[in-house]
């Protein structure tokens, strides 16, 4: 850029695997809900700063190592429990205030699903229309989606499922959308 003031951090980040992902090139405080997944960038792009961070912030190196694994990102679930049970177990670990906040987000996603379809929420594979699944809701619970950031990705989950099965949004609405309920007619008085 010619004589324009801009954040040169993006020049460094653009040399990583994120070079084509402008939305992933987010400069923000490193230790929050979402930024944990990007801690690897500090180690790769700014090694001197990273060295200071791992000595000053307990758990920084661990978060960078596991931030993109199921331990942090996808919500690891024990095999013997269903996603619904897992969600309840995770919620029970929060104090009352946070439990209410996360439960409110999850219930909002369940309502969203029910507004678009009469289908039950699938266990693993995102629903082609709403994008909802119990696994996705489990991810919301595990990550403590206090700000609703994980829930913003639910629609894209549905799009991925539609692409996978080869249908358009319009076809998904026709196949999976709410069916018009006909009102039962009253018996005629005799």
Legacy VTK file of the C-alpha trace (Angstrom):
# vtk DataFile Version 3.0
C-alpha trace
ASCII
DATASET POLYDATA
POINTS 190 float
0.000 0.000 0.000
1.320 3.388 -0.887
1.871 5.590 2.143
-1.296 4.310 3.777
-1.344 3.431 7.441
-2.439 -0.151 8.094
-1.693 -2.973 10.484
1.433 -4.701 9.138
0.597 -7.767 11.242
-1.540 -8.909 8.318
1.562 -8.997 6.086
3.098 -11.577 8.439
-0.124 -13.587 8.883
-0.599 -13.651 5.119
2.546 -15.819 4.872
0.839 -18.639 6.818
-1.840 -21.152 5.833
-4.368 -18.353 6.372
-3.188 -16.429 3.292
-6.500 -17.038 1.487
-8.709 -16.781 4.572
-9.196 -13.101 5.323
-11.805 -13.779 8.021
-9.346 -16.049 9.812
-6.779 -13.266 9.919
-8.314 -11.639 12.939
-6.085 -9.546 15.172
-7.539 -9.628 18.660
-6.566 -10.389 22.246
-5.183 -13.943 22.195
-6.911 -15.427 25.232
-10.656 -15.429 24.748
-13.344 -17.930 23.765
-12.626 -17.975 20.055
-9.006 -16.752 19.770
-7.618 -19.860 21.505
-7.933 -21.664 18.185
-5.509 -19.170 16.623
-2.747 -19.259 19.223
-0.560 -21.243 16.835
-0.260 -18.040 14.785
1.663 -16.316 17.560
4.188 -19.155 17.711
4.584 -19.172 13.930
4.438 -15.452 13.130
5.787 -13.783 16.261
8.120 -16.259 18.017
9.668 -13.637 20.328
6.261 -12.534 21.585
5.137 -16.157 21.849
8.116 -16.988 24.055
7.049 -14.230 26.455
3.409 -15.328 26.369
4.083 -18.935 27.350
6.125 -17.787 30.334
3.581 -15.219 31.512
0.265 -16.956 30.844
-0.318 -20.329 32.519
-1.722 -22.844 30.053
-0.879 -20.845 26.902
1.291 -23.574 25.374
-1.328 -26.230 26.176
-4.098 -24.122 24.657
-2.032 -23.585 21.507
-1.276 -27.311 21.252
-4.874 -28.478 21.741
-6.918 -25.448 20.629
-7.870 -27.059 17.322
-8.470 -30.547 18.647
-11.679 -32.077 19.935
-10.502 -31.323 23.458
-11.165 -27.608 22.873
-13.008 -27.296 19.596
-15.495 -30.036 18.919
-16.591 -31.145 22.332
-15.207 -34.588 23.152
-17.954 -36.951 24.239
-17.508 -40.268 26.038
-18.700 -43.171 23.866
-21.209 -44.460 26.407
-23.264 -41.243 26.510
-25.584 -39.694 23.951
-24.987 -36.119 22.825
-28.071 -35.020 24.815
-26.670 -36.582 27.989
-23.273 -35.064 27.269
-24.799 -31.600 26.877
-26.517 -31.931 30.252
-23.283 -33.158 31.876
-21.367 -30.190 30.466
-24.043 -27.722 31.544
-23.994 -29.176 35.061
-20.326 -28.195 35.331
-21.103 -24.479 34.920
-22.167 -22.278 37.797
-25.854 -21.292 37.691
-25.383 -18.001 35.832
-23.244 -19.475 33.038
-25.391 -22.581 32.874
-28.442 -20.391 32.174
-26.552 -18.405 29.531
-25.319 -21.434 27.607
-28.639 -23.287 27.985
-30.413 -20.220 26.572
-28.177 -20.298 23.471
-28.730 -24.038 23.008
-32.503 -23.720 23.473
-32.480 -20.914 20.915
-30.862 -23.239 18.378
-33.413 -25.954 19.142
-36.228 -23.415 18.555
-34.508 -22.328 15.320
-34.507 -25.942 14.139
-38.162 -26.432 15.088
-39.148 -23.239 13.251
-37.888 -24.712 9.975
-38.681 -28.403 10.178
-40.756 -31.025 11.946
-37.841 -33.478 11.715
-36.164 -34.561 14.942
-32.702 -33.146 15.592
-30.151 -35.615 14.166
-27.530 -37.078 16.491
-24.337 -36.445 14.460
-24.917 -35.250 10.899
-26.174 -31.650 10.643
-29.762 -31.340 9.431
-29.807 -30.284 5.744
-32.133 -27.367 6.377
-31.344 -26.022 9.854
-27.782 -27.315 10.254
-28.647 -28.450 13.771
-27.440 -31.696 15.315
-26.999 -32.836 18.898
-23.266 -32.995 18.193
-23.261 -29.318 17.147
-25.222 -28.390 20.275
-22.699 -30.400 22.292
-19.931 -28.320 20.751
-21.779 -25.162 21.823
-22.029 -26.475 25.375
-18.409 -27.620 25.544
-17.103 -24.296 24.295
-19.388 -22.320 26.587
-20.925 -20.316 23.754
-21.597 -17.269 25.938
-21.613 -14.831 23.033
-23.437 -16.951 20.471
-20.405 -17.205 18.191
-20.513 -20.962 17.677
-24.233 -20.819 16.939
-23.560 -18.438 14.045
-22.008 -21.368 12.174
-25.041 -23.616 12.326
-26.492 -22.493 8.976
-23.202 -23.279 7.236
-23.410 -26.793 8.743
-26.711 -27.263 6.901
-25.152 -25.972 3.694
-22.334 -28.529 3.989
-24.864 -31.324 4.439
-26.855 -30.125 1.407
-23.691 -30.032 -0.693
-22.776 -33.502 0.510
-26.145 -34.974 -0.516
-26.357 -32.830 -3.656
-29.459 -30.705 -3.075
-30.158 -26.987 -3.130
-31.634 -24.916 -0.323
-34.955 -24.788 -2.185
-35.000 -28.583 -2.500
-34.137 -28.932 1.193
-37.029 -26.628 2.099
-39.397 -28.738 0.009
-38.110 -32.076 1.353
-37.334 -31.222 4.984
-39.292 -28.037 5.649
-42.318 -27.752 7.884
-45.349 -29.341 6.339
-48.513 -27.287 6.207
-50.898 -28.647 8.765
-54.480 -28.784 7.649
-57.029 -27.758 10.200
-59.356 -30.540 11.152
-62.863 -29.639 10.163
-65.552 -29.696 12.800
-68.307 -32.226 12.330
-71.394 -30.568 10.983
-74.260 -30.036 13.422
-77.275 -32.148 12.586
LINES 1 191
190 0 1 2 3 4 5 6 7 8 9 10 11 12 13 14 15 16 17 18 19 20 21 22 23 24 25 26 27 28 29 30 31 32 33 34 35 36 37 38 39 40 41 42 43 44 45 46 47 48 49 50 51 52 53 54 55 56 57 58 59 60 61 62 63 64 65 66 67 68 69 70 71 72 73 74 75 76 77 78 79 80 81 82 83 84 85 86 87 88 89 90 91 92 93 94 95 96 97 98 99 100 101 102 103 104 105 106 107 108 109 110 111 112 113 114 115 116 117 118 119 120 121 122 123 124 125 126 127 128 129 130 131 132 133 134 135 136 137 138 139 140 141 142 143 144 145 146 147 148 149 150 151 152 153 154 155 156 157 158 159 160 161 162 163 164 165 166 167 168 169 170 171 172 173 174 175 176 177 178 179 180 181 182 183 184 185 186 187 188 189
